[in-house]
Every structure is written in C-alpha cells, then in structure tokens.
C-alpha cells in the first residue's frame, strides 16, 4: 500500500503505481536502517564505531529519501532533459555512495573489525609501490 494512502492523501493526489513503488521502497529502506540504528543503540555504547556508523547511515538514508522524493515529485525522471535533473541525480548518487560506505563501516565494526586508521606522517616514502621516478626527492 502506498505511503501516501497511509497518510490519508486525497485520492486525486495519489501518484501512479511507479511512484507508489518508489515510495514503498524508500519506506522499507527507512524501516530497515531505522532497525539497524535501534539495534546498534541497544548493543553498543555511545561513541562506539558501529553505533556512530549506524547513526551516519540513518542520516544518509533520510537524505536519500528526500532527494529521491524530490526527483519524483519534480518529475525529474525518465527522459526529462532538464539541467536540474543532472545536478540532483549527481547529489543522489553521491549520497548513495556515502550511505553504502556508512553501512559497510557499520557491518565492519559490528563484525569485530579493527578501527580504520590512516597512517600519519609521510607513509609513502618507504613503500616501493609508491616510489615513482617523477615523485622521488633527489
């Protein structure tokens, strides 16, 4: 059942079946990531990496739903040649990648993975894979 029907939107404003499928998918995604956030809040203390990643995931899924809904409601789908469509889709895809990264980090830390730390200083000086002829300091 379409989310808009659950919100008692008058029948003349109910979108097509394609729009209904999109909203239902977004609702399911919000529920699943919301469940992930509740699970992480119950299982991990504040500040734990898995809990932080779950909170970032929830933020990104909300932005994903809002941007996706804007695409559909502004009719920036299909063969719409508007320049705005390109910008909104770029934001949508960038947010999708950030969401995927947050979910991956949540799974990594929940499975007991060690925290990811970037090396400090000049890490590439001693690594033979990064010693390129044009990069070396002579």
N, C-alpha and C positions, 0 to 999 in steps of 0.2 A: 504494500500500500504506500502510496506517495506520501512523503513527509508533509507536503502542503495540505493534503487531505486530513492528516492528523492535527494540523494546526487550524482546521476549520476555515480554510480559504474558500470563498465563494466559488461555485463550480465554473463560472465563466472565466476565472483567472487560473484554473488548473492547467498546467502546461501539458505538452504532448507526452506520449509514452517514453520517448527518448530522454526527455528532461526528467521524467519520473524515475527512470532507471539510473540516471546520473545522481539525483538527489538521494536515492536509496543506497547507492554505493558509497556516497560520502557519509551518510548516516552510519552505515555499517563500519566504515573506517574510523569514524569518530568514536563509536562504541568500543571497538577493539583497542584502539590506542588509549582510550579512557580506562579500560580494564587493565591494560599494561601499567598505566600510571598508578592506579589503585593498588595493584599487586606490588609494584616497586615501593610505594609509600609504606605498605604494611611490612614488607620483608627487609628493607634496607633503612639504615639510619639517615638522618638528614646530612647531606653533603657527600654521601657515597656516590661513586661514579655511575652506578646503574640507575640510581634514583634521579640523578641530575640528567642523565641521558633520556630517561623516560619523560621528564618534565620538558626537555627540549623537543622531544617527539610530539608531545601534546601541543606545544606551541606551533610547531611546523604543520601539524595536521589541521589545526584551526585555520592557519593562513592558507593552506592548500584548499580547504573547503570554501573559504571566502573568495579566493582568486578564481577557483573553478566555477563557483556560482556566478561571479561577475562575467566570466566568459559566456556562460549560457544565457544569463538574463540580458546581457547587452548584445546578444546574438552575434558574437564574435567566433562562430564555429563554422565548420564546413568550408564553403567556397567564399567566405567573406573576405574581400581584398583589402580591408581597412588596415592602415598602418598601425593603428592602435592594437590590432589583433596580434601582430608580431611582437610588440613590446609586452603585452600581457602574457602571451604564451612563453616568452623568454623568462619572465618572472615566475610563471607557473612551473616551468621545467627546472629552473634553479632551485626553487623551493622544494620540488620533488627530490632532487639530489641531496639537499640538506636533510630532508626528512629521512631518506634512506640511510644517510650517514649516522644520524641520531639513533635510528632503530638498530643499526649494526653495532654501534658502540654500546647500546643497552644490552643487546644479546651477548656481546663480548664480555662485558663486565659481569653480567648475571651468570655466565658460564665459568667464572673464576679467572678470566683473563687478566694479565697484569696491566696496570695503567700504562697508557701510551705516553712516552715522554720523548720529546725531540732532543737531540744531542745539543750540548752547549759548546760555545767557542767556535773553532774552525774545524768541523768534523771531517771535511773532505780532503784535508791535506795529506793524511796518511793512507787514504783509501786508494788503491791502484786503479779502480774503475773510474775515478773522477780526476785522475791526473792527465789532463789533456795538454797537448803541446802549446796551445794558444792560451791556456789558463795558468800555466806554471809561472811562478815569480822567479826570475833569473837574477 
